[in-house]
């Protein structure tokens, strides 16, 4: 697990994501979600490789039920890229590392 990964809560979401000077990739996930577990190691690698250019954060939807409805989360994993407090792009479902880096690079 990367020490660059940020673990979000409903209380910290505004500060860590919406008020961040750096773009933030948010992974909405849950313990029971198989595809979420598949992409977790990829997100750890992304957090290390994009350090300084992108913050990677995870929000457990079961432990933090207030935030997902604000952004229309209906399925997980959902990845949202936030820039300047706004949703820049969204992907739903597990992605390969190459798909994920392409998604990030075209939206950073």
C-alpha positions, 0 to 999 in steps of 0.5 A, a space after each residue: 500500500 502506498 503511503 501517498 494514498 489519501 483516505 477520505 471521510 465525509 468530513 475530510 472530503 471538502 478539504 482534501 478534494 474540493 479545496 485541493 490545489 492539486 488535481 485529485 483522483 477519487 476512488 469510490 469503493 467498498 470492502 465487498 467489491 471485487 473489482 475495487 480490490 483488483 484496481 487497488 494495487 494499480 491505484 497505489 502505483 499511480 499514487 507513487 508515479 504521479 506524486 506532485 502532479 496528482 493526489 490519489 484518494 479513496 472513499 469507502 462508501 459504506 463508512 462514508 454514506 453522505 458523499 457518494 449521493 452528492 456526486 451521483 455514485 451508483 456503481 463501484 468502483 467509480 473513479 472521479 478526477 477533480 480539478 479546482 473543486 470540480 469533477 473533470 472526468 469520471 470512469 465507472 468499473 475496473 480499468 487496467 493500468 494503461 487505461 487508467 493512465 490514459 484516462 488521467 493523462 488526457 484529463 490532467 
